[in-house]
Amino acid sequence: MEASSPAVRPLQVYTSGKALSERDPDADLVTRVGAGDPLAVRALVASKLPRLIALAARMLGDRDEAEDVAQEASVAA
C-alpha cells in the first residue's frame, strides 16, 4: 500500500497533535495525564467513571460488581 493511499492518510492526520485536539475534547487532559499531572488524572476519572460504571452494570447485571470493575479499570489505566 502506498503512503498516500486513503487508508494511511487518516492515521497520519490523527497522530498530529493539532488534529487530535480537534477530534478529541479530552486530548489536553490526556496529555496532562501522560505528563503525570495528578489533578488531570482525577478530572479524567471523574468525567469517565459514571459512564464506565453504567456500561459495566449493563454488562454484568450487578451494580456493586460494576463499580468494582470500573474502579479496577480506572486504576489499571
N, C-alpha and C positions, 0 to 999 in steps of 0.2 A: 504494500500500500504506500502511496506517495505521501510525503509530509503535507502536501497542500490539499489532500483529499478532505471532503466534508467531515468524515468520521474523526479526523485528527484535530481539525480546527477548533471545535468547542472545548476540548481539553486544554489546548494552548491558551485560549481566551480565558477560560475559567481559572487557570492557575495563576494568572496575573493578579496582583493584589487589588488593583482598581476594579476589575471585573468581579472578583469575589465579593467585594464590599457592595457592589451594585446589586448582586444577586442574593446575598445572604445578610439579613438585617443583624445577625449576631456575629458577623465577621470581626468587628473590632473587639468584641467581648472575648471571642475565641482566641484572638491574637494575644490579648492580655492574659488569658488563662495559660496559654503556651509560654508566656514570659514569667509565669509563676506568681501572678497577682492574686492573693487570697480573696480580695473583695470581688474580683471578677469571677472566681470560682463560685462564690456564694450567690452572686447575681445570676449566673448561668444555671446553676442547680435550681435556684428558687423559681426561675422562669420556666424551666422544663419539667420539673418534678411532678406537678399536678397532672400533666398530660401523660407522663410516663406511668404514673400510678393508675390512671384511668385505663390506659391500654393494657397494663398487666392485670388489672381487675377483670376486664372483659375476657382476657385470655385464660386466666386461672379460675375465675368464678369465686374468688375469695379475697376480700378487701385487705385483710391483715397480711396475708401472704403476698399480695400485690405490693403493699408498702415495703415489706422486707426486700422483695426482689428489686424494686425501684431504688431503694437505698443502696443495695449492693452494687447495682449497675452504675449508680452515680459515683460511688467510691472507686469502682474499677476504672471508670472513665477518667 
